[in-house]
Amino acid sequence: MSRELPVTDRPRDRGTLVLWGLLGAYPFGGITWQVLQHLEGLRRLGFDVWYVEDHEDYVLDPVAFEPTPEVEANVAYLRRQLERIGMGDRWIFRVPQQGTTLGREPDELARLYERADAVLNLGGAQHVRADHDAIRCLLYLETDPVQRQVEVALGDEERIAQLARHDHLFTYGTNLGAPDCLVPLERFTWVPTRPPAVRDWWDGDGRPPARDALTTVLNWQHSGKDVTWDGQTWTWRKDLAFAPYLDLPARSPLPLEMAVGAISAESVDDLRRRGWRYVHPATVADPMDYRDYVRAGLGEFTAAKEQYVRPRSGWFSDRSVCYLAAGRPVVTEETGISNTVPSGDGLLCFGDADEALAALERVAGDYPGHAEAARELAREYFDAERLLGEMLERAGVG
């Protein structure tokens, strides 16, 4: 399969947009594709798009995964990824704690904010400061729902003040406000959207999968992001999410495999004993290797974090979207997403281990049909130009 990324050369005469993200701060495969697909989708809509990291937080070292004041390797990574999509001259990076910028001078950043039609704060990456007052339209694009809504409901004044700086709030929580959703909604209006996919970046060129397993990519352990609301604590941990499904490989008609980081050797051994195939996370750390891994699998099998599942948030993974765009079916835990995206063909949602097994048997029984349905779902529900165009129209931009 080609490792080149098709990019468009359309006129970009609809105005200027800025995307805030964490491409340089967190130089890893999944975050990279999240940023790049938003950038390319906006460019294909005809906008002159700039990528900016303007925060004061330390970046994560690309090798040690620890916060560091040294930014050279991170900026080199940022530049390399943007050059892939023809944006090597359309980025600005603020060096944390120094007040200096790379890519352009600070005064050019200030002028960019003044002339931009809108700035999109992807994943809430940027803390809004007083020097951002010149921005005429600021959009918040929440990729991980529940935590912010709970903070607002609990009266977190700093969070409320930050969200209030934005003109429009969008969220991947597609089920927020529905009768079966437990997420509190106070003060703000959240507009649902979904993760965008630049579909021709993932298309498998019609080739069959190179691997005979359903795969996924994840970090096993997390800390510090659990939330408590109305007497319930909802965790944000993959190890707990997968716990009900750990014995599934012994029953599954298809092999199950995960590329998993933040995991102990003991936990890896336990996964292998239960029949899981294990891939070291370094194998998919590079964005192009990550893409190859997604496209090479039969599809994805994954469990969702409790924080998305228990309150029926309607969240859907931007990684899973890539599988669908590659024509690879996704078997995933139900979060309420099936209220807005059809489940059963191409996308199969489950609520327990027995339902997961039944979904795996359905995929094994008609793989070509589910693969084609996955590709159609990506076209109909996750196309980058469509989703981002609808978001900008809702915000009155362009």
ZAMARGU-4260 file (C-alpha; in steps of 0.2 Angstrom, whole numbers, plus 5000, padded with zeros to 4 digits):
<rodrens>
0) 5000/5000/5000 | 5006/5018/4996 | 5013/5028/5011 | 5009/5044/5002 | 4995/5055/5008
5) 4984/5062/4994 | 4982/5081/4997 | 4971/5093/4987 | 4977/5108/4978 | 4960/5117/4978
10) 4959/5136/4979 | 4959/5142/4997 | 4949/5157/4995 | 4935/5155/5008 | 4945/5164/5022
15) 4958/5160/5035 | 4956/5147/5049 | 4968/5142/5064 | 4968/5125/5072 | 4975/5124/5090
20) 4980/5106/5094 | 4994/5095/5102 | 5003/5088/5087 | 5020/5094/5094 | 5016/5093/5112
25) 5011/5074/5111 | 5020/5067/5096 | 5012/5051/5094 | 5002/5042/5081 | 4984/5044/5087
30) 4985/5062/5091 | 4994/5066/5075 | 4981/5058/5064 | 4967/5068/5074 | 4976/5084/5070
35) 4981/5081/5052 | 4963/5075/5047 | 4955/5091/5054 | 4968/5101/5045 | 4966/5093/5028
40) 4947/5092/5030 | 4947/5111/5033 | 4959/5114/5018 | 4948/5104/5007 | 4934/5115/5011
45) 4943/5129/5003 | 4951/5138/5018 | 4969/5144/5021 | 4972/5134/5036 | 4986/5137/5049
50) 4991/5126/5063 | 4996/5134/5080 | 5002/5128/5097 | 5001/5143/5108 | 5001/5135/5126
55) 5013/5137/5140 | 5014/5119/5145 | 5029/5108/5143 | 5029/5095/5129 | 5032/5076/5131
60) 5048/5070/5126 | 5045/5059/5110 | 5056/5045/5117 | 5055/5046/5136 | 5036/5051/5137
65) 5040/5063/5151 | 5037/5082/5152 | 5053/5092/5145 | 5057/5110/5142 | 5067/5105/5127
70) 5057/5107/5112 | 5068/5104/5097 | 5063/5086/5094 | 5045/5090/5096 | 5046/5104/5084
75) 5055/5094/5071 | 5041/5081/5072 | 5028/5094/5070 | 5036/5101/5055 | 5039/5084/5047
80) 5021/5079/5049 | 5014/5095/5042 | 5026/5094/5027 | 5017/5078/5023 | 5001/5087/5019
85) 5009/5103/5011 | 5008/5114/5027 | 5027/5116/5030 | 5025/5135/5030 | 5009/5136/5039
90) 5013/5133/5057 | 5018/5143/5073 | 5024/5135/5089 | 5026/5145/5105 | 5041/5139/5116
95) 5034/5136/5133 | 5039/5147/5147 | 5049/5158/5135 | 5037/5169/5126 | 5046/5165/5109
100) 5039/5157/5094 | 5045/5146/5080 | 5039/5145/5062 | 5034/5164/5063 | 5038/5179/5074
105) 5026/5183/5089 | 5019/5198/5080 | 5015/5188/5065 | 5005/5176/5076 | 4995/5191/5083
110) 4991/5197/5066 | 4986/5179/5061 | 4973/5179/5076 | 4967/5196/5070 | 4963/5191/5052
115) 4957/5173/5055 | 4939/5170/5052 | 4939/5157/5066 | 4950/5148/5078 | 4946/5130/5082
120) 4952/5123/5099 | 4954/5105/5096 | 4952/5094/5111 | 4953/5110/5122 | 4971/5110/5119
125) 4973/5128/5122 | 4970/5138/5138 | 4963/5154/5132 | 4972/5170/5138 | 4970/5188/5137
130) 4981/5190/5122 | 4968/5180/5112 | 4955/5193/5114 | 4957/5198/5096 | 4950/5182/5090
135) 4933/5185/5082 | 4926/5168/5083 | 4933/5154/5094 | 4926/5136/5093 | 4929/5123/5106
140) 4929/5105/5099 | 4928/5093/5113 | 4935/5075/5108 | 4932/5068/5126 | 4915/5072/5133
145) 4909/5070/5151 | 4923/5077/5161 | 4920/5095/5156 | 4901/5094/5158 | 4903/5087/5175
150) 4916/5100/5180 | 4903/5114/5175 | 4889/5105/5184 | 4900/5105/5200 | 4903/5124/5199
155) 4921/5123/5193 | 4923/5142/5190 | 4940/5141/5180 | 4932/5128/5168 | 4916/5138/5167
160) 4926/5154/5163 | 4937/5145/5150 | 4922/5138/5141 | 4913/5154/5141 | 4927/5162/5131
165) 4922/5151/5116 | 4908/5157/5104 | 4902/5139/5100 | 4905/5122/5109 | 4905/5106/5099
170) 4907/5088/5106 | 4910/5070/5101 | 4897/5066/5114 | 4883/5063/5101 | 4870/5057/5114
175) 4872/5072/5126 | 4855/5078/5131 | 4846/5062/5126 | 4834/5054/5138 | 4845/5039/5141
180) 4861/5050/5144 | 4867/5053/5162 | 4879/5067/5158 | 4873/5084/5166 | 4871/5098/5155
185) 4871/5115/5163 | 4875/5133/5157 | 4881/5129/5140 | 4874/5122/5124 | 4884/5108/5117
190) 4882/5104/5098 | 4885/5086/5094 | 4898/5081/5080 | 4908/5066/5076 | 4927/5062/5073
195) 4931/5066/5055 | 4941/5055/5043 | 4950/5060/5027 | 4944/5044/5018 | 4956/5043/5004
200) 4971/5043/5017 | 4964/5026/5024 | 4958/5017/5008 | 4966/5001/5007 | 4968/5001/4988
205) 4956/4986/4987 | 4969/4975/4994 | 4964/4961/5007 | 4970/4963/5025 | 4988/4958/5028
210) 4984/4951/5046 | 4971/4938/5050 | 4966/4947/5067 | 4955/4961/5073 | 4967/4974/5081
215) 4967/4989/5091 | 4979/5002/5098 | 4978/5008/5116 | 4986/5013/5132 | 4982/5000/5146
220) 4983/5011/5162 | 4978/5029/5165 | 4976/5040/5180 | 4969/5057/5185 | 4954/5058/5174
225) 4940/5048/5183 | 4925/5059/5187 | 4911/5058/5200 | 4894/5064/5198 | 4878/5060/5207
230) 4886/5047/5218 | 4894/5038/5204 | 4912/5037/5199 | 4915/5034/5180 | 4933/5028/5177
235) 4944/5033/5162 | 4955/5017/5161 | 4956/5004/5147 | 4962/4990/5159 | 4945/4991/5168
240) 4936/4993/5152 | 4943/4977/5144 | 4941/4967/5161 | 4924/4959/5156 | 4931/4954/5139
245) 4948/4947/5143 | 4943/4929/5140 | 4935/4932/5124 | 4949/4926/5113 | 4946/4908/5118
250) 4928/4909/5111 | 4931/4921/5097 | 4930/4914/5079 | 4943/4928/5074 | 4960/4931/5082
255) 4961/4947/5093 | 4976/4958/5094 | 4981/4974/5103 | 4996/4986/5101 | 4996/4992/5119
260) 5007/5004/5129 | 5008/5009/5147 | 5006/4991/5152 | 5017/4980/5164 | 5026/4964/5159
265) 5015/4954/5170 | 4999/4961/5162 | 5006/4957/5145 | 5009/4939/5151 | 4991/4938/5157
270) 4984/4944/5140 | 4995/4931/5131 | 4989/4917/5142 | 4971/4922/5139 | 4974/4921/5120
275) 4977/4939/5115 | 4990/4943/5103 | 5002/4957/5109 | 5011/4970/5098 | 5024/4982/5106
280) 5018/5000/5105 | 5034/5006/5097 | 5028/4996/5082 | 5015/5009/5079 | 5022/5025/5087
285) 5027/5032/5070 | 5011/5039/5061 | 5013/5030/5045 | 5017/5014/5054 | 5001/5017/5064
290) 4991/5019/5048 | 4999/5003/5040 | 4994/4994/5056 | 4975/5000/5055 | 4974/4996/5037
295) 4983/4979/5039 | 4970/4972/5051 | 4954/4963/5048 | 4945/4977/5058 | 4945/4983/5076
300) 4939/4975/5092 | 4939/4987/5107 | 4931/4991/5123 | 4927/5009/5128 | 4931/5018/5144
305) 4918/5017/5158 | 4917/5036/5157 | 4909/5035/5140 | 4899/5019/5142 | 4890/5021/5159
310) 4882/5038/5156 | 4878/5034/5138 | 4888/5049/5131 | 4887/5044/5113 | 4906/5046/5111
315) 4915/5037/5096 | 4934/5035/5094 | 4943/5044/5081 | 4954/5029/5079 | 4939/5018/5075
320) 4934/5030/5062 | 4951/5026/5053 | 4947/5008/5053 | 4930/5011/5045 | 4937/5023/5032
325) 4950/5009/5028 | 4935/4997/5025 | 4938/4988/5041 | 4923/4983/5052 | 4923/4989/5070
330) 4916/4979/5085 | 4916/4991/5099 | 4907/4993/5116 | 4891/5003/5115 | 4892/5021/5122
335) 4875/5027/5115 | 4883/5030/5098 | 4870/5018/5090 | 4857/5032/5093 | 4865/5042/5079
340) 4875/5030/5069 | 4867/5013/5063 | 4875/4998/5072 | 4874/4980/5065 | 4883/4981/5048
345) 4901/4987/5047 | 4899/4994/5065 | 4894/4982/5078 | 4891/4988/5096 | 4890/4977/5111
350) 4885/4978/5129 | 4893/4963/5137 | 4904/4948/5133 | 4890/4937/5125 | 4885/4952/5113
355) 4903/4954/5109 | 4905/4936/5104 | 4889/4937/5094 | 4896/4952/5085 | 4912/4944/5081
360) 4903/4928/5074 | 4893/4940/5063 | 4909/4948/5056 | 4917/4931/5053 | 4901/4925/5044
365) 4901/4939/5031 | 4917/4948/5031 | 4916/4956/5014 | 4899/4962/5018 | 4904/4970/5034
370) 4920/4978/5026 | 4909/4986/5013 | 4897/4992/5026 | 4911/5000/5036 | 4917/5010/5021
375) 4899/5016/5018 | 4897/5021/5036 | 4914/5031/5034 | 4907/5040/5019 | 4890/5044/5026
380) 4894/5048/5044 | 4912/5052/5046 | 4918/5061/5031 | 4929/5075/5036 | 4923/5088/5023
385) 4905/5085/5027 | 4907/5085/5046 | 4918/5100/5047 | 4908/5109/5034 | 4892/5107/5045
390) 4901/5113/5060 | 4907/5129/5052 | 4890/5132/5044 | 4883/5130/5062 | 4895/5143/5068
395) 4892/5155/5054 | 4910/5154/5047 | 4914/5155/5028
</rodrens>
